[in-house]
């Protein structure tokens, strides 16, 4: 039986004329697989193929800009306001998943208003399926970076993050909760549930149901895991609930509301032509 894991993974896959990190690879794989999943969904429902590239643009922009600004304003505004140009230094690290969620929401709203002319819920119900997968892959990227881990633990699967300066400073020699793995497993399970809801249960015929389940499946685990995760910034030490938990609460409430509304409203019948629409624009 394991007593602990000594985690010494190199976060860099290749260093030469470019530097490729596991974290970046996780992002790329997530977006590529996500694009394929959404492509199959759009084809299944007869949406225009042109929408795919437009949605990808809004999703990538919303994720990166939102995650960066979320970290800046939610966690370290006191630092960045002294030198705002450093907000652009994304390669130095500092992304917040709650900010990324807000960025994606804004991107989908713009995509819906400008491109599809449909309710944003239609897009959310389909886009959040691969986003759950991307969330799990990003947490594995955090694991490869030996970052965002938890408090010391006596559980047999505790990790010693020997490449982490933070671990050496705070917990030298003590195994800690691998909270990156906890979150990744939750998000991968959620991805499986959402795929099952869409392809086996036609849950998309209850607008908002998949979106609501996504919110609960992402942010309830996030809220609970934060209890054993290290705080990201010093000011959280004095808080009963940390910033990650406070930011999760509105999304949990929104998820409950979406599910209740979806189950109260009648099911919407969808025809499935299993081919992309011949139209270039929305109907």
C-alpha positions as CSV (number, residue, x, y, z in Angstrom):
1,X,0.0,0.0,0.0
2,X,1.3,3.4,-0.9
3,X,2.6,5.6,1.9
4,X,3.2,8.6,-0.3
5,X,4.3,9.6,-3.9
6,X,7.5,11.5,-4.6
7,X,6.4,13.7,-7.5
8,X,9.3,15.0,-9.5
9,X,7.8,15.3,-13.0
10,X,9.5,17.8,-15.3
11,X,7.0,20.4,-16.4
12,X,8.8,20.9,-19.7
13,X,8.4,18.3,-22.5
14,X,10.9,19.9,-24.9
15,X,13.2,22.9,-24.7
16,X,15.0,24.0,-27.9
17,X,14.0,26.7,-30.4
18,X,10.7,26.6,-28.5
19,X,9.7,25.5,-25.1
20,X,6.8,23.1,-24.9
21,X,5.3,22.5,-21.4
22,X,2.8,19.8,-20.4
23,X,0.4,22.6,-19.3
24,X,0.4,24.1,-22.8
25,X,0.0,20.6,-24.4
26,X,-3.0,20.0,-22.1
27,X,-4.6,23.2,-23.4
28,X,-3.9,22.3,-27.0
29,X,-5.3,18.7,-26.7
30,X,-8.3,20.0,-24.9
31,X,-9.2,22.6,-27.6
32,X,-8.5,20.1,-30.5
33,X,-10.7,17.4,-28.9
34,X,-13.3,19.9,-27.9
35,X,-13.5,21.2,-31.5
36,X,-14.1,17.7,-32.8
37,X,-16.8,17.1,-30.2
38,X,-18.6,20.3,-31.0
39,X,-18.2,19.6,-34.7
40,X,-20.1,16.3,-34.3
41,X,-22.8,17.9,-32.3
42,X,-23.3,20.7,-34.8
43,X,-23.4,18.2,-37.7
44,X,-25.8,16.0,-35.7
45,X,-28.2,18.9,-35.3
46,X,-27.7,20.5,-38.7
47,X,-26.0,23.7,-37.6
48,X,-23.9,25.6,-40.2
49,X,-20.3,24.4,-40.3
50,X,-19.1,28.0,-40.4
51,X,-20.2,28.4,-36.8
52,X,-17.4,26.1,-35.6
53,X,-14.5,28.4,-36.4
54,X,-16.3,31.5,-35.1
55,X,-17.2,29.7,-31.8
56,X,-13.6,28.5,-31.5
57,X,-12.3,32.0,-31.8
58,X,-14.6,33.4,-29.1
59,X,-14.0,30.4,-26.8
60,X,-10.2,30.6,-27.0
61,X,-10.2,34.4,-26.6
62,X,-12.7,34.3,-23.7
63,X,-10.8,31.5,-21.9
64,X,-7.4,33.2,-22.1
65,X,-8.4,36.8,-21.5
66,X,-11.0,35.9,-18.9
67,X,-8.7,33.6,-17.0
68,X,-5.9,36.2,-17.0
69,X,-8.1,39.1,-15.9
70,X,-9.8,36.9,-13.3
71,X,-6.4,36.2,-11.7
72,X,-5.4,39.9,-11.9
73,X,-8.6,41.3,-10.4
74,X,-9.7,38.5,-8.0
75,X,-6.4,37.6,-6.6
76,X,-3.5,40.1,-7.2
77,X,-4.9,43.5,-8.2
78,X,-2.7,45.1,-5.5
79,X,0.4,43.8,-7.4
80,X,-0.7,44.5,-10.9
81,X,-2.1,48.0,-10.4
82,X,1.5,49.1,-9.6
83,X,2.7,47.8,-13.0
84,X,-0.4,47.2,-15.3
85,X,1.8,46.2,-18.3
86,X,2.6,43.0,-16.5
87,X,-1.0,41.9,-17.0
88,X,0.1,41.1,-20.6
89,X,2.9,38.7,-19.3
90,X,0.7,35.6,-19.5
91,X,3.8,33.4,-19.8
92,X,4.8,34.2,-16.2
93,X,1.7,32.4,-15.0
94,X,-1.5,33.5,-13.3
95,X,-4.8,32.2,-14.6
96,X,-8.1,31.8,-12.7
97,X,-10.7,29.3,-13.8
98,X,-13.6,31.5,-12.5
99,X,-12.3,34.3,-14.7
100,X,-12.1,31.9,-17.6
101,X,-15.7,30.8,-17.1
102,X,-16.8,34.4,-17.1
103,X,-14.8,35.1,-20.3
104,X,-16.4,32.1,-22.0
105,X,-19.8,33.3,-21.0
106,X,-19.2,36.7,-22.5
107,X,-17.7,35.1,-25.7
108,X,-20.8,32.8,-26.1
109,X,-23.1,35.8,-25.6
110,X,-21.4,37.7,-28.4
111,X,-21.3,34.5,-30.6
112,X,-25.0,34.1,-30.1
113,X,-26.0,37.7,-30.7
114,X,-23.7,38.2,-33.7
115,X,-23.6,34.8,-35.4
116,X,-26.3,32.3,-34.5
117,X,-29.1,34.7,-33.6
118,X,-30.3,31.9,-31.2
119,X,-30.6,31.8,-27.4
120,X,-27.1,31.6,-25.8
121,X,-28.5,28.6,-23.8
122,X,-28.4,26.7,-27.1
123,X,-24.7,27.2,-27.4
124,X,-23.9,26.7,-23.7
125,X,-25.7,23.3,-23.6
126,X,-23.4,22.1,-26.3
127,X,-20.1,23.9,-25.6
128,X,-19.9,23.0,-21.9
129,X,-19.6,19.3,-22.7
130,X,-16.0,19.5,-24.0
131,X,-15.2,22.3,-21.5
132,X,-15.5,19.7,-18.7
133,X,-12.8,17.7,-20.5
134,X,-10.6,20.7,-20.9
135,X,-10.9,21.5,-17.2
136,X,-9.7,18.0,-16.3
137,X,-6.7,18.3,-18.7
138,X,-5.7,21.7,-17.3
139,X,-5.7,20.3,-13.8
140,X,-3.3,17.5,-15.0
141,X,-1.2,20.3,-16.4
142,X,-1.2,21.9,-12.9
143,X,0.0,18.5,-11.6
144,X,2.9,18.5,-14.1
145,X,3.8,22.0,-12.9
146,X,3.7,20.8,-9.2
147,X,1.3,23.7,-8.4
148,X,-2.1,24.2,-6.8
149,X,-1.7,21.3,-4.4
150,X,-3.3,20.8,-1.0
151,X,-2.5,20.7,2.7
152,X,-0.4,18.0,4.3
153,X,-2.2,14.6,4.6
154,X,-1.6,11.2,6.2
155,X,-3.6,9.5,3.5
156,X,-1.5,6.9,1.5
157,X,-1.8,8.8,-1.8
158,X,-0.2,12.0,-0.5
159,X,2.3,13.6,-2.9
160,X,5.7,15.2,-2.1
161,X,6.1,17.9,-4.7
162,X,9.8,18.0,-4.6
163,X,10.1,20.4,-7.6
164,X,7.9,23.0,-5.9
165,X,9.6,25.9,-4.0
166,X,6.3,26.5,-2.3
167,X,6.2,22.9,-1.0
168,X,9.7,23.1,0.3
169,X,9.0,26.4,2.0
170,X,5.7,25.4,3.6
171,X,5.7,21.6,4.1
172,X,9.3,20.3,3.6
173,X,9.1,16.5,3.8
174,X,5.3,16.2,4.3
175,X,3.0,14.5,1.8
176,X,0.2,16.7,0.6
177,X,-3.2,16.3,-1.0
178,X,-2.8,16.0,-4.8
179,X,-5.9,18.3,-5.3
180,X,-5.1,18.6,-9.0
181,X,-5.9,14.9,-9.3
182,X,-9.1,15.3,-7.2
183,X,-10.4,18.0,-9.5
184,X,-9.3,16.3,-12.7
185,X,-11.2,13.1,-11.8
186,X,-14.3,15.1,-10.9
187,X,-14.2,17.0,-14.3
188,X,-13.5,13.8,-16.3
189,X,-16.5,12.2,-14.6
190,X,-18.6,15.2,-15.4
191,X,-17.5,15.1,-19.0
192,X,-18.7,11.4,-19.2
193,X,-22.1,12.4,-17.6
194,X,-22.6,15.3,-20.0
195,X,-21.8,13.1,-23.0
196,X,-24.2,10.5,-21.8
197,X,-26.9,13.2,-21.2
198,X,-26.5,14.5,-24.8
199,X,-26.0,11.4,-26.9
200,X,-28.1,8.9,-24.9
201,X,-30.8,11.0,-23.1
202,X,-31.3,13.9,-25.5
203,X,-31.0,16.2,-22.6
204,X,-30.4,19.1,-25.0
205,X,-34.2,19.0,-25.6
206,X,-34.5,20.5,-22.2
207,X,-32.7,23.8,-22.8
208,X,-30.4,24.7,-19.9
209,X,-30.3,21.3,-18.3
210,X,-26.8,20.3,-19.5
211,X,-25.6,23.8,-18.7
212,X,-27.0,23.6,-15.2
213,X,-25.5,20.2,-14.5
214,X,-22.2,21.5,-15.8
215,X,-22.2,24.3,-13.3
216,X,-23.0,22.0,-10.4
217,X,-20.5,19.4,-11.6
218,X,-17.7,21.9,-11.8
219,X,-18.2,24.2,-8.9
220,X,-19.5,21.9,-6.1
221,X,-16.3,19.8,-6.3
222,X,-14.3,23.0,-6.6
223,X,-16.0,24.5,-3.5
224,X,-15.4,21.3,-1.4
225,X,-11.8,20.6,-2.6
226,X,-10.8,24.2,-1.6
227,X,-11.1,23.1,2.0
228,X,-8.0,21.0,1.6
229,X,-6.2,23.1,-1.0
230,X,-3.6,25.8,-0.3
231,X,-4.8,29.4,-0.5
232,X,-3.5,31.1,-3.6
233,X,-2.8,34.5,-2.1
234,X,-2.0,35.7,1.4
235,X,-5.3,37.7,2.1
236,X,-7.2,34.4,1.9
237,X,-5.7,33.3,5.2
238,X,-8.1,35.5,7.2
239,X,-11.2,34.4,5.2
240,X,-13.7,31.7,6.4
241,X,-14.3,30.8,2.8
242,X,-11.5,31.6,0.3
243,X,-11.9,33.4,-2.9
244,X,-12.3,30.3,-5.0
245,X,-15.2,29.2,-2.8
246,X,-16.9,32.6,-2.8
247,X,-16.6,32.8,-6.6
248,X,-18.1,29.3,-6.9
249,X,-21.3,30.1,-5.0
250,X,-23.0,32.2,-7.7
251,X,-22.3,29.5,-10.3
252,X,-23.8,26.8,-8.0
253,X,-26.9,28.9,-7.5
254,X,-27.2,29.5,-11.3
255,X,-26.8,25.8,-11.9
256,X,-29.7,25.0,-9.6
257,X,-31.9,27.6,-11.2
258,X,-31.1,26.4,-14.7
259,X,-31.9,22.7,-13.8
260,X,-35.2,23.7,-12.1
261,X,-36.3,25.8,-15.1
262,X,-35.3,23.1,-17.6
263,X,-37.3,20.4,-15.8
264,X,-40.3,22.6,-15.4
265,X,-40.5,23.7,-19.1
266,X,-41.8,21.3,-21.7
267,X,-39.3,19.3,-23.7
268,X,-38.3,20.9,-27.1
269,X,-38.4,18.5,-30.0
270,X,-35.3,18.7,-32.2
271,X,-34.9,17.2,-35.6
272,X,-31.5,15.6,-36.2
273,X,-30.5,15.6,-39.9
274,X,-27.0,14.4,-39.1
275,X,-25.4,16.8,-41.6
276,X,-24.2,20.3,-41.5
277,X,-26.7,22.9,-42.7
278,X,-26.4,24.1,-46.3
279,X,-27.2,27.6,-45.0
280,X,-24.3,30.0,-44.3
281,X,-26.2,31.9,-41.7
282,X,-28.8,31.2,-39.0
283,X,-32.3,30.3,-40.0
